[in-house]
Amino acid sequence: MDEATQTNSFLTADQVASKLQVCRLTVYRLISAGKLAAYRIGKGAWRIEEADLAAFLTECRSGTEPT
């Protein structure tokens, strides 16, 4: 793991769902579709870097479909 990743803040799917005001399942769907970058930790836990969430929101704001 590089130094930049070690200092970044990570969010759970529940925290991301709360910030976006959507259900947790929507967050998992975004991750599965490759639209929201995430790290799989263990068997079922996912962590999303705040920077990746910000990038996702920027893509959404620009009016283009996130890739």
C-alpha positions as CSV (number, residue, x, y, z in Angstrom):
1,M,0.0,0.0,0.0
2,D,1.4,3.4,-0.9
3,E,1.8,6.3,1.5
4,A,-1.1,8.3,-0.1
5,T,-3.5,5.4,0.4
6,Q,-2.5,5.1,4.1
7,T,-3.4,8.7,4.9
8,N,-6.7,8.8,3.1
9,S,-10.0,8.6,4.9
10,F,-12.2,5.6,4.2
11,L,-16.0,5.4,4.5
12,T,-18.2,2.4,4.9
13,A,-21.1,1.7,2.5
14,D,-23.5,2.9,5.2
15,Q,-21.6,6.2,5.6
16,V,-21.6,6.8,1.8
17,A,-25.4,5.9,1.7
18,S,-26.0,8.4,4.4
19,K,-24.0,11.2,2.7
20,L,-25.8,10.5,-0.6
21,Q,-29.2,10.0,1.1
22,V,-29.7,6.7,-0.7
23,C,-30.0,3.1,0.6
24,R,-27.0,1.0,1.2
25,L,-28.0,-1.3,-1.6
26,T,-27.7,1.5,-4.0
27,V,-24.1,2.0,-2.9
28,Y,-23.4,-1.7,-3.4
29,R,-25.0,-1.5,-6.9
30,L,-22.7,1.5,-7.8
31,I,-19.7,-0.5,-6.7
32,S,-20.8,-3.6,-8.6
33,A,-21.4,-1.6,-11.7
34,G,-17.9,-0.1,-11.5
35,K,-19.2,3.4,-11.1
36,L,-17.9,3.9,-7.6
37,A,-14.4,2.7,-6.7
38,A,-14.1,0.7,-3.5
39,Y,-11.9,-1.8,-1.7
40,R,-13.2,-5.1,-0.5
41,I,-12.1,-5.9,3.0
42,G,-12.6,-9.4,4.1
43,K,-15.7,-11.4,3.0
44,G,-18.3,-8.7,2.7
45,A,-17.0,-5.4,4.0
46,W,-16.4,-2.5,1.5
47,R,-14.5,0.7,2.1
48,I,-14.7,3.8,-0.2
49,E,-12.0,6.5,-0.1
50,E,-13.4,9.9,0.3
51,A,-11.5,11.0,-2.7
52,D,-13.2,8.3,-4.8
53,L,-16.6,9.5,-3.6
54,A,-15.7,13.1,-4.5
55,A,-14.6,12.0,-8.0
56,F,-17.9,10.1,-8.4
57,L,-19.9,13.1,-7.4
58,T,-17.9,15.4,-9.7
59,E,-18.7,13.0,-12.6
60,C,-22.4,13.1,-11.7
61,R,-22.4,16.8,-11.4
62,S,-21.0,17.3,-14.9
63,G,-24.1,15.6,-16.3
64,T,-22.3,12.7,-17.8
65,E,-22.9,9.1,-16.8
66,P,-20.2,7.9,-14.4
67,T,-18.0,5.2,-15.9
